[in-house]
Amino acid sequence: MDEKEKQVIYNVIQGFVGKWWNGSDLYPDPCGWTPIQGVSCELYDDGFWYVTVVNLGQVFDNSLICSNDAKFPEQLFKLKHLKVLSLTSCFLSPNKNPVTLPISGWEKFSESLESLILRSNPGLVGTIPSTIGSLRSLQSLVLLENSLTGELPRSIGNLVKLRQLVLAGNNLVGEVPITYGSFSELLIFDASRNNLSGSLPPIVGSWSSLLKLDLSNNVLEGLLPMELGRLKHLTLLDVSHNKLIGGLAETIKELVSLKDMVLSNNPIGGDLLGTKWRSFTKVETLDLSNMGLEGSVPESITEMKKLRFLDLSNNNLNGSLSRNLENLPCLKALHVNGNNLTGRLEFSQEFYGKLGRRFAAWNNNENLCYVAKQVTPVPYSVKPCLQEITNSEGVSTVENFEMSEGSYDEDSFVETSFGISSFLFNDVWLILSVNVVLTVLLWNLSF
């Protein structure tokens, strides 16, 4: 190993973990028989080994942990063959030890650095420097759960080899720059949990290889762009907790490769009827809660055979639920609470038993009831329907009862829980009364 390279890596690690660390004594051959935890090397054509990976922080049990006063050491940029720089939980205190990303020096990694990962660093503050855009070989830029502020640098659009761009969990503001339209190889774009605003630009449609798009928990407005339909490989779309509007049908109908569709907590409005749900044959998670949806729940949702989680809660949906929902083989959770649903729930005992509390139908669904069959479990906090009583001659003494507003009280709950009506109670009381009188008379005659 080149002696200069060896001294540089010693100084770099000391800058992160502290001066107490004596690399020359502990690791006299860092790329050979005394390797340093989190450091990897490669052999180059000149016959020397050079450092290509620096991975520090709370990753593995034997990882080198950064000190409380860790900084970016100046000598970092002398590692001219560095391919991966990963720092996890290295900068922990924005008050005692605030650290900013170096403004200059990144251009020295323009041909080598392929992955820059800075995650779980609450003490990493300030803006993302525009010089990050000089890393032309970068394939993965992960700036996750730090305390970075400011707008997304337009220069990141120069990183045309990016396959992963993760900026989630910071305090970033502004819009997604139109310069990001050149990410033809991008697989993951995650800018969730920030304060991004404006509309989602049509340039997202140029990310033809994209698999995951997560912009949840921002303040995005406007419509989902029609260009989303070009993302034929997209498996996850999460734009929940924003301010998006405009209905469903025209924005999602082409995303037939989706496995997870999460649009909840947006004032999108509209109904469910304009979407061909049977086309989403791969969807496993469908979260459309708290979106101001109206109308009925379409039968075509019962044809989404891969569906595991369905949340339609806290909307303005009406009508009844199809019993065919229980035929979805993978369904593990069904939330329809907080709507205006009506009619009878005629799901089987097995269905209620499989879902348990994961079947949620309470809150505002006053006109919804379940058919009581003297079995348990029953849907939590849903009223039982009054049952039809038939006498020995096959004549119905109580008509089928559809729950209506104001029709439910504690007496009817007790009666229907045992599968009998108030009329039946009157007959039983009469029989009991006659039996008591006869018993008393016979007793008196015997004495």
HELIX and SHEET records of a PDB file:
HELIX    1   1 GLU A    3  VAL A   17  1                                  15    
HELIX    2   2 GLY A   23  LEU A   26  1                                   4    
HELIX    3   3 GLU A   74  LYS A   78  5                                   5    
HELIX    4   4 TRP A  106  PHE A  109  5                                   4    
HELIX    5   5 SER A  130  SER A  134  5                                   5    
HELIX    6   6 ARG A  154  ASN A  158  5                                   5    
HELIX    7   7 ILE A  178  SER A  182  5                                   5    
HELIX    8   8 PRO A  202  SER A  206  5                                   5    
HELIX    9   9 MET A  226  ARG A  230  5                                   5    
HELIX   10  10 ALA A  249  ILE A  252  1                                   4    
HELIX   11  11 TRP A  277  SER A  279  5                                   3    
HELIX   12  12 GLU A  299  GLU A  303  5                                   5    
HELIX   13  13 ARG A  323  ASN A  327  5                                   5    
HELIX   14  14 GLN A  349  LEU A  355  1                                   7    
HELIX   15  15 GLY A  356  ARG A  358  5                                   3    
HELIX   16  16 GLU A  410  SER A  417  1                                   8    
HELIX   17  17 SER A  422  SER A  446  1                                  25    
SHEET    1   A14 VAL A  39  LEU A  43  0                                        
SHEET    2   A14 TRP A  49  GLY A  57 -1                                        
SHEET    3   A14 VAL A  84  THR A  88  1                                        
SHEET    4   A14 SER A 115  ASN A 121  1                                        
SHEET    5   A14 SER A 140  ASN A 146  1                                        
SHEET    6   A14 GLN A 164  VAL A 166  1                                        
SHEET    7   A14 ILE A 188  ASP A 190  1                                        
SHEET    8   A14 LYS A 212  ASP A 214  1                                        
SHEET    9   A14 LEU A 236  ASP A 238  1                                        
SHEET   10   A14 ASP A 260  VAL A 262  1                                        
SHEET   11   A14 THR A 285  ASP A 287  1                                        
SHEET   12   A14 PHE A 309  ASP A 311  1                                        
SHEET   13   A14 ALA A 333  HIS A 335  1                                        
SHEET   14   A14 PHE A 359  ALA A 360  1                                        
SHEET    1   B 2 VAL A  99  THR A 100  0                                        
SHEET    2   B 2 LEU A 124  VAL A 125  1                                        
SHEET    1   C 3 THR A 149  GLU A 151  0                                        
SHEET    2   C 3 ASN A 171  GLY A 174  1                                        
SHEET    3   C 3 ASN A 195  LEU A 196  1                                        
SHEET    1   D 2 GLU A 221  GLY A 222  0                                        
SHEET    2   D 2 LYS A 243  LEU A 244  1                                        
SHEET    1   E 5 GLU A 294  GLY A 295  0                                        
SHEET    2   E 5 ASN A 316  GLY A 319  1                                        
SHEET    3   E 5 ASN A 340  LEU A 345  1                                        
SHEET    4   E 5 ASN A 367  VAL A 371  1                                        
SHEET    5   E 5 LYS A 383  CYS A 385  1                                        
END                                                                             
